[in-house]
Amino acid sequence: MKAQTTGRILLYSLCRRADLIIFINVVILGTILVGSWLWPPVYQASSSVAILGRNYPDLLTTTQRAAGAGNLMINPKEELNTEMEIIRSRPVLERVVKELKLDQPHKVVDEGVAGTIRDGLRAVMKGIKAVSSQIGLSPAQTKEQAFEAAVSALHTDLIVDPASDSQIIFIRYRSRDPVLASKIVNKVAEEYQHQHLAININRAESSFYAEQIAGVEKDLKNLQGQLMSLKQGSGIVSYSEQSKALLKKMETYDNGLTNVQKEIIRIRSKVDKIQNLRKSRPNLLIPLPEMTQDPQLADLENKLVNLQFALKTILQRYTPDSRQAQTAREQIAQLRHQIRGQVDILQERELAKLRELQAEEQAIGQTMKGLKEELAQLPTTEMGLSNLEREIDTKQGIMSILMKKYQDSLLAKSADTRLENAKILSLAAVPLRPYFPKPLLNLGLGLVLSLVISISTAFFLEYWDDSLKYPEDVDRYFEGEKLKVLASIPEL
């Protein structure tokens, strides 16, 4: 009887508070639906990495050192935690931020009415930030601060957790842009592999060779620059070819000088002979027979011969004092004067030619002097060139050996079994459906939550209500006073 009464009372209490229960359910479910509709969709991209066990030489145990090389296996849980910390490490996150430019503003296009509302709210928030920045409440970020904020945000939003009962690590990232989420996850996995190799592989040997190669390359460039400067300054490309060219030039100039000197001797002898004959024989009109090869002088000589013959003919007919004889003598004197003038001209030509040849002889002599000095400097210059070329050949030989050693060290590193420790099982694909919000799930959870809250509120209000509402309340509260319920009026 008591249980039946309690159940009826509870049912009656719920019915009395039905309006409140319905109101609370409608408010909560409506809020959840509107929130799910207005909440921007968030996409999650995921990638998985397998961490295989590694064995290291056990150099600590005495028995192992005595018996031979042994292996020491790391605790899988510790190894997983180590690799997870490497994934979250700052070098990995910095490279991801730089590569994908996460420190720069990234706009995602929202579609539909909800997207328009969200864009409006974002514009309002952006305007508030701009106003607060202008009035000095929130100063604008510098590039370094923006980069640091992007690295911190990536460290916070990046989800790295291990799979249960396995050696697999999941890398997850959530973003409003599905393409960006997949890019970030794949880039984190890629940079993690690089960082994993940088940490776990011994780079001492390859680093040593890389440093030596850099030093040799620097020395080689300096030597090549010195060789180029020396060749450009001296004009020497090859000692043998340069010496042959200089000797050939010397021979050519020497032959030219000999010919010029011969011509100078010939002309000087000719000029001296003319001058001597003209001094010793003033009446001699043409000192040298070869001067008659001049057409003008030959013509004047022919005219003179004809006038002399004509004068002899006149003297046979007329007296020496006759007008015809005087005219002929005047013409002969005039021709003789013209012949002497022409001889002077020819003599001046020879003297001018002699001066030209002497100037040419001097120029050739100076050129040959310069060639001799250059030829004398060739051995010293060639010695410097030979030394530089020999040093360059030595450096190139060292470079070849170092490059081979460096390649061998890289091959040795690539063959290291520790490279097989971390493997990417799957890359992140572009998610097609948003991870959040999930309207159906939110509605179901909201329905359960609203029922619990509304019914609890109804029971709570009913519990604190001390009025007499049921006949049983009279029996319960006034049992000691022996009061009975005679009648009840139902609520209409």
Residue pairs with C-beta under 8 A, 6 or more apart in sequence:
5 472
9 470
9 472
12 470
13 458
13 459
13 462
14 21
14 455
14 458
16 462
17 457
17 458
17 461
17 462
20 454
20 457
20 458
20 461
21 454
21 455
21 457
21 458
22 454
24 450
24 453
24 454
24 457
25 447
25 450
25 451
25 454
27 450
28 446
28 449
28 450
28 453
28 454
29 443
29 446
29 447
29 450
32 442
32 443
32 446
33 439
33 443
35 437
35 442
36 437
36 438
36 439
36 442
36 443
37 114
37 439
38 114
38 117
38 118
39 436
39 437
40 110
40 118
40 176
41 176
41 434
41 436
41 437
42 174
42 175
42 176
42 434
42 435
42 436
42 437
43 174
43 175
43 176
43 177
43 178
43 181
43 431
43 433
43 434
43 435
44 172
44 173
44 174
44 181
44 431
44 435
44 436
45 172
45 173
45 175
45 178
45 181
45 182
45 184
45 185
45 428
45 429
45 430
45 431
46 170
46 171
46 172
46 185
46 428
47 170
47 171
47 172
47 185
47 186
47 188
47 189
47 424
47 425
47 426
47 427
47 428
48 163
48 168
48 169
48 170
48 171
48 424
48 425
48 426
49 83
49 87
49 168
49 169
49 171
49 189
49 192
49 422
49 423
49 424
49 425
50 167
50 168
50 422
50 423
50 424
50 425
51 76
51 79
51 80
51 83
51 167
51 168
51 169
51 421
51 422
52 167
52 420
52 421
52 422
52 423
53 73
53 74
53 76
53 79
53 167
54 73
54 74
54 79
54 417
54 418
54 421
55 71
55 72
55 73
56 71
56 72
56 73
56 74
57 69
57 70
57 71
57 72
58 64
58 69
58 70
58 71
58 72
59 65
60 72
61 70
64 70
76 167
79 167
80 162
80 167
80 169
83 169
83 192
83 196
83 422
84 160
84 161
84 162
84 169
86 92
86 192
86 195
86 196
86 199
87 158
87 160
87 169
87 171
87 188
87 192
88 155
88 158
88 160
89 195
90 151
90 155
91 191
91 195
92 188
92 191
92 192
92 195
93 151
93 154
93 155
93 158
93 188
94 151
95 187
95 191
95 194
96 102
96 154
96 184
96 187
96 188
96 191
97 103
97 147
97 150
97 151
97 154
99 187
99 191
100 180
100 183
100 184
100 187
102 150
102 153
102 154
102 184
103 143
103 146
103 147
103 149
103 150
104 146
106 177
106 180
108 176
108 177
109 115
110 116
110 118
110 119
129 138
132 138
133 139
133 140
141 149
154 184
157 173
157 174
157 175
158 171
158 172
158 173
158 184
158 188
159 170
159 171
159 172
159 173
159 174
160 169
160 170
160 171
160 172
161 169
161 170
161 172
162 168
162 169
162 170
163 169
163 170
168 425
171 185
171 188
171 189
171 192
171 428
172 185
173 181
173 184
173 185
173 188
173 428
174 181
174 435
174 436
175 181
175 184
178 430
178 431
178 432
179 430
181 428
181 430
181 431
182 428
182 429
182 430
182 431
185 427
185 428
186 427
186 428
189 424
189 427
189 428
192 422
193 422
193 424
196 421
196 422
197 419
200 418
200 421
201 413
201 416
201 418
201 419
202 413
203 413
205 409
205 412
206 406
206 409
206 410
206 413
209 402
209 405
209 406
209 409
210 406
212 402
213 399
213 402
213 403
213 406
216 395
216 398
216 399
216 402
217 399
219 395
220 392
220 395
220 396
220 399
223 388
223 391
223 392
223 395
224 392
226 388
227 385
227 388
227 389
227 392
230 236
230 381
230 384
230 385
230 388
231 237
231 385
234 377
234 381
234 385
235 242
236 242
236 378
236 381
236 382
236 385
239 378
239 381
239 382
239 385
239 386
242 378
243 375
243 378
246 371
246 374
246 375
246 378
247 375
249 371
250 368
250 371
250 372
250 375
253 364
253 367
253 368
253 371
254 368
256 364
257 361
257 364
257 365
257 368
260 357
260 360
260 361
260 364
261 361
263 357
264 354
264 357
264 358
264 361
267 350
267 353
267 354
267 357
268 354
270 288
270 350
271 347
271 350
271 351
271 354
273 287
273 288
274 287
274 288
274 291
274 343
274 347
274 350
275 347
277 284
277 287
277 288
278 284
278 287
278 343
281 287
285 301
285 304
285 336
285 339
285 340
285 343
286 292
286 297
286 301
286 339
286 343
287 343
291 297
291 343
291 346
292 298
292 301
294 342
294 346
296 342
297 339
297 342
297 343
297 346
300 335
300 338
300 339
300 342
301 339
303 335
304 332
304 335
304 336
304 339
307 328
307 331
307 332
307 335
308 332
310 328
311 325
311 328
311 329
311 332
314 322
314 324
314 325
314 328
315 325
318 324
318 325
319 325
413 419
468 474
468 477
471 485
471 488
474 483
474 484
474 485
475 484
475 485
